[in-house]
Amino acid sequence: MKRDPIVVQALQLLECQVREADALASPDAARDFVRLRLADRPYEVFACLFLDVHNRVIDYQELFRGTLTQTSVYPREVLIEALACQASAVILVHNHPSNVAEPSRADEALTHTLKQALALVDVRVLDHFIVTRSTVLSFAERGLL
């Protein structure tokens, strides 16, 4: 899928902001970044923002691609990538092409499973964003973490 050059430039600017800033001090930049990355996808994508001990972004990785309504996420693979990045924390991210940001029971169960698995190696899950064209829902703000 070819992206509009303006969107590409915006992503580059936001990526610099997200990488250089304290991710928790600029949640709007993180939200804008993931919205630009995932909002227009016609299929589900599961990604992670891997963070260092100071909550600065080490890397953004799209780990799994699914269908219109679901994607398979393998906790082992998320764990491997977190360790490879030497991440201290992660922000989980996935999109809902349906444009409905409400988390499903499967979304909540996956978040719980990933939180438990990552905790075994001292990697904290700071949030889980669900991205749609119009909004970014935060599990942390909803009290779902």
C-alpha positions as CSV (number, residue, x, y, z in Angstrom):
1,M,0.0,0.0,0.0
2,K,1.5,3.3,-1.1
3,R,1.2,6.1,1.5
4,D,0.6,9.8,0.9
5,P,3.9,11.7,1.0
6,I,2.5,14.0,3.6
7,V,1.6,11.0,5.9
8,V,5.1,9.7,5.4
9,Q,6.6,13.0,6.4
10,A,4.3,13.2,9.4
11,L,5.3,9.7,10.5
12,Q,9.0,10.6,10.3
13,L,8.5,13.7,12.4
14,L,6.4,11.8,15.0
15,E,8.8,9.0,15.1
16,C,11.6,11.5,16.0
17,Q,9.4,13.0,18.7
18,V,8.5,9.6,20.1
19,R,12.1,8.3,20.1
20,E,13.6,11.5,21.6
21,A,10.9,12.2,24.2
22,D,9.9,10.4,27.3
23,A,7.0,8.2,26.0
24,L,5.0,8.8,29.2
25,A,5.5,12.5,29.1
26,S,4.1,12.7,25.6
27,P,1.2,10.3,25.3
28,D,-0.3,12.4,22.5
29,A,2.8,11.9,20.3
30,A,2.7,8.1,20.9
31,R,-1.0,8.1,20.1
32,D,-0.6,10.1,17.0
33,F,2.3,7.9,15.9
34,V,0.4,4.7,16.3
35,R,-2.8,6.2,14.7
36,L,-0.8,7.2,11.6
37,R,0.8,3.8,11.5
38,L,-2.3,1.6,11.8
39,A,-5.5,3.5,11.4
40,D,-5.8,3.1,7.7
41,R,-5.0,-0.6,7.6
42,P,-7.7,-2.8,6.1
43,Y,-6.6,-5.8,8.3
44,E,-5.6,-6.2,11.9
45,V,-2.0,-5.6,12.9
46,F,-0.4,-6.2,16.3
47,A,2.6,-4.1,17.2
48,C,4.8,-3.1,20.1
49,L,6.6,0.0,21.2
50,F,9.6,-1.2,23.1
51,L,10.9,1.1,25.8
52,D,14.1,1.5,27.8
53,V,14.4,1.9,31.5
54,H,13.5,5.7,31.2
55,N,10.5,4.9,29.0
56,R,12.1,6.2,25.8
57,V,11.2,4.3,22.7
58,I,13.9,1.8,21.6
59,D,11.9,0.5,18.6
60,Y,8.4,0.1,17.1
61,Q,7.7,-3.3,15.5
62,E,4.7,-4.6,13.7
63,L,4.9,-8.3,14.8
64,F,1.7,-9.9,13.5
65,R,-0.7,-9.3,10.7
66,G,-4.2,-10.8,10.6
67,T,-7.5,-10.5,8.8
68,L,-10.3,-8.0,8.9
69,T,-11.5,-9.1,12.4
70,Q,-8.6,-10.9,14.1
71,T,-4.9,-11.6,14.3
72,S,-3.0,-14.4,16.0
73,V,-0.5,-13.1,18.6
74,Y,2.1,-15.4,20.0
75,P,3.4,-14.4,23.5
76,R,6.6,-16.2,22.9
77,E,7.5,-14.1,19.9
78,V,6.6,-10.8,21.8
79,L,8.9,-12.0,24.6
80,I,11.7,-12.8,22.2
81,E,11.5,-9.3,20.6
82,A,11.3,-7.6,24.0
83,L,14.5,-9.4,25.1
84,A,16.2,-8.7,21.8
85,C,15.6,-5.0,22.2
86,Q,16.6,-5.2,25.8
87,A,13.3,-3.5,26.6
88,S,12.3,-2.6,30.2
89,A,8.7,-1.9,29.2
90,V,6.3,-2.2,26.3
91,I,3.2,-0.5,25.0
92,L,1.1,-3.0,23.1
93,V,-0.8,-1.8,20.1
94,H,-3.3,-3.2,17.7
95,N,-5.9,-1.8,15.3
96,H,-9.6,-2.5,14.7
97,P,-10.4,-2.0,11.0
98,S,-14.1,-2.0,12.0
99,N,-13.5,1.5,13.5
100,V,-15.0,0.2,16.8
101,A,-12.4,0.8,19.6
102,E,-14.1,-1.3,22.3
103,P,-11.8,-4.1,23.5
104,S,-13.1,-7.6,23.0
105,R,-12.8,-10.4,25.7
106,A,-10.0,-11.8,23.5
107,D,-8.2,-8.4,23.6
108,E,-8.4,-8.3,27.4
109,A,-7.3,-12.0,27.7
110,L,-4.4,-11.4,25.4
111,T,-3.3,-8.3,27.3
112,H,-3.4,-10.3,30.6
113,T,-1.4,-13.2,29.1
114,L,1.2,-10.9,27.6
115,K,1.5,-9.0,30.9
116,Q,2.1,-12.2,32.8
117,A,4.6,-13.6,30.3
118,L,6.6,-10.3,30.1
119,A,6.6,-9.9,33.9
120,L,8.6,-13.2,34.2
121,V,11.5,-11.4,32.6
122,D,10.9,-8.0,34.3
123,V,9.4,-6.3,31.3
124,R,6.4,-4.0,32.3
125,V,3.3,-3.6,30.1
126,L,2.6,0.1,30.4
127,D,-0.5,0.2,28.1
128,H,-2.3,-1.4,25.3
129,F,-3.7,0.9,22.6
130,I,-6.5,0.0,20.3
131,V,-6.3,2.1,17.2
132,T,-9.2,3.1,14.9
133,R,-9.5,5.8,12.2
134,S,-11.1,8.1,14.7
135,T,-9.6,7.2,18.1
136,V,-7.0,5.5,20.2
137,L,-8.3,3.7,23.2
138,S,-6.0,3.2,26.2
139,F,-6.4,0.1,28.4
140,A,-4.5,1.9,31.2
141,E,-7.0,4.8,31.1
142,R,-9.9,2.3,31.1
143,G,-8.4,0.5,34.2
144,L,-8.0,-2.7,32.2
145,L,-4.3,-3.3,33.0
